[in-house]
């Protein structure tokens, strides 16, 4: 007597089986078309010119606490990931000094909170850790040691002051 074993499944789908036989639905595009579209999209992305990143709202000119100087906040070097601040006008003639260094975006991508940077304010030579908070067109510059913080609130200079700075920058 011979025993015959039979498989409980009558048909086994193979890789060459059309999608309609497995799912009952007709595919819109074949695999070759999808691969071509993906390859063409990737090539187009590589060939496209890079677009400069938009500026964060914190970038630009700031009138320091007391109005004794104006600081320009801009990307450090060619990297848009860090912000630096240089004095562009000072009552005492100390233009060119870097007062904010290497601030990195902290928190949201909106550009309203920056940290892990160094601040040199109030004429101190040694830079201290600090943070920047942008809200309602004002900039809060904070230097903290432990739980004690010193804060300054910077505002935007008037359009006349900004124009004067730009005029002086072009004259040099």
C-alpha positions as CSV (number, residue, x, y, z in Angstrom):
1,X,0.0,0.0,0.0
2,X,1.3,3.4,-1.0
3,X,0.7,6.6,0.9
4,X,0.3,9.8,-1.1
5,X,0.8,13.1,0.6
6,X,-0.9,16.1,-0.8
7,X,-0.4,19.8,0.0
8,X,-3.2,21.6,1.8
9,X,-2.8,24.5,-0.5
10,X,-3.9,23.9,-4.1
11,X,-1.9,26.7,-5.7
12,X,1.1,28.6,-4.3
13,X,1.5,32.1,-5.7
14,X,4.9,32.6,-7.3
15,X,6.9,35.8,-8.0
16,X,5.9,35.7,-11.6
17,X,2.2,35.6,-10.7
18,X,0.5,38.8,-11.8
19,X,-0.8,41.1,-9.1
20,X,-4.3,40.7,-10.3
21,X,-4.2,37.0,-9.4
22,X,-3.1,37.7,-5.8
23,X,-5.0,40.8,-4.9
24,X,-7.7,41.0,-7.5
25,X,-6.8,44.6,-8.3
26,X,-5.1,45.9,-11.4
27,X,-1.9,47.9,-10.7
28,X,-1.8,51.4,-12.1
29,X,1.9,51.3,-13.1
30,X,4.3,48.5,-13.6
31,X,7.5,48.1,-11.6
32,X,9.6,49.4,-14.4
33,X,7.6,52.6,-14.6
34,X,7.9,53.1,-10.8
35,X,11.7,52.5,-10.9
36,X,12.1,55.0,-13.8
37,X,10.1,57.7,-12.0
38,X,12.1,57.2,-8.8
39,X,15.4,57.4,-10.7
40,X,14.3,60.5,-12.7
41,X,13.2,62.2,-9.5
42,X,16.5,61.5,-7.8
43,X,18.5,62.7,-10.7
44,X,16.4,65.9,-10.9
45,X,17.0,66.6,-7.2
46,X,20.8,66.2,-7.6
47,X,20.9,68.5,-10.6
48,X,18.7,71.2,-9.1
49,X,20.5,74.3,-7.9
50,X,20.6,74.7,-4.1
51,X,18.3,77.4,-2.7
52,X,19.7,79.6,0.0
53,X,18.0,79.1,3.4
54,X,15.7,81.8,4.5
55,X,16.8,84.0,7.3
56,X,15.5,83.4,10.8
57,X,13.5,86.3,12.3
58,X,16.2,86.9,14.9
59,X,18.7,87.8,12.2
60,X,19.4,91.5,11.5
61,X,20.2,94.6,13.5
62,X,19.6,94.9,17.3
63,X,19.8,98.0,19.5
64,X,21.4,96.9,22.8
65,X,20.1,97.6,26.2
66,X,20.5,101.4,26.8
67,X,21.0,102.1,23.1
68,X,24.8,102.3,23.4
69,X,25.5,100.0,20.5
70,X,23.9,98.2,17.5
71,X,24.7,94.5,17.0
72,X,24.1,92.6,13.7
73,X,23.1,89.0,14.2
74,X,23.9,86.8,11.2
75,X,25.1,83.3,10.4
76,X,28.6,82.5,11.5
77,X,30.7,82.1,8.4
78,X,29.0,80.1,5.7
79,X,27.0,77.9,8.1
80,X,23.4,78.8,8.6
81,X,23.3,76.5,11.7
82,X,25.0,78.9,14.0
83,X,24.5,82.6,14.7
84,X,27.1,85.3,15.6
85,X,26.7,88.9,16.6
86,X,29.1,91.7,15.8
87,X,28.9,95.3,16.9
88,X,28.3,97.5,13.8
89,X,27.9,100.8,15.7
90,X,28.9,101.8,19.2
91,X,28.7,105.0,21.2
92,X,32.2,104.5,22.4
93,X,33.6,103.6,18.9
94,X,34.1,99.9,19.6
95,X,32.7,98.6,16.2
96,X,33.7,95.2,15.0
97,X,33.7,93.4,18.3
98,X,32.1,90.0,18.3
99,X,29.7,89.9,21.3
100,X,27.7,86.7,20.4
101,X,29.3,83.5,19.2
102,X,28.2,80.1,17.9
103,X,24.5,80.2,19.0
104,X,22.6,77.1,17.9
105,X,18.9,76.7,17.3
106,X,17.3,75.2,20.4
107,X,13.7,74.1,20.6
108,X,11.4,74.8,17.7
109,X,12.5,75.3,14.1
110,X,10.9,78.8,14.1
111,X,14.1,80.4,15.2
112,X,12.8,81.9,18.4
113,X,15.2,80.2,20.9
114,X,18.9,79.9,20.6
115,X,21.4,78.4,23.0
116,X,24.8,76.8,23.6
117,X,26.5,80.1,22.6
118,X,28.9,82.5,24.2
119,X,28.1,86.1,25.2
120,X,30.5,89.0,25.9
121,X,28.4,91.9,27.3
122,X,29.0,94.8,29.5
123,X,32.6,95.2,28.4
124,X,33.7,91.9,29.9
125,X,36.5,90.2,28.1
126,X,35.6,86.7,29.1
127,X,32.6,85.2,27.2
128,X,30.0,83.4,29.2
129,X,27.4,80.8,28.2
130,X,24.1,82.3,27.3
131,X,20.8,82.0,25.4
132,X,18.7,84.2,23.1
133,X,14.9,84.3,23.1
134,X,13.1,86.1,20.3
135,X,9.5,87.3,20.9
136,X,7.4,90.1,19.6
137,X,10.3,91.7,17.8
138,X,12.4,91.9,20.9
139,X,15.4,89.8,21.8
140,X,16.1,88.7,25.3
141,X,19.8,88.1,25.8
142,X,20.5,86.0,29.0
143,X,23.7,85.1,30.8
144,X,23.2,82.6,33.7
145,X,25.4,81.2,36.4
146,X,23.5,78.6,38.2
147,X,20.1,80.0,39.1
148,X,21.2,83.6,38.9
149,X,20.6,85.2,35.5
150,X,21.4,88.6,34.0
151,X,19.1,89.6,31.2
152,X,19.0,92.4,28.6
153,X,16.2,93.2,26.3
154,X,17.3,94.3,22.8
155,X,15.0,96.0,20.3
156,X,15.1,96.7,16.6
157,X,16.7,100.1,15.8
158,X,14.7,102.6,13.8
159,X,14.8,102.5,10.0
160,X,16.9,105.8,10.0
161,X,19.5,104.2,12.2
162,X,19.6,101.0,10.0
163,X,19.9,103.1,6.9
164,X,22.8,105.0,8.4
165,X,24.6,101.8,9.3
166,X,24.1,100.4,5.8
167,X,25.4,103.7,4.3
168,X,28.5,103.6,6.5
169,X,29.2,99.9,5.6
170,X,29.1,100.8,1.9
171,X,31.5,103.8,2.4
172,X,34.3,101.6,3.7
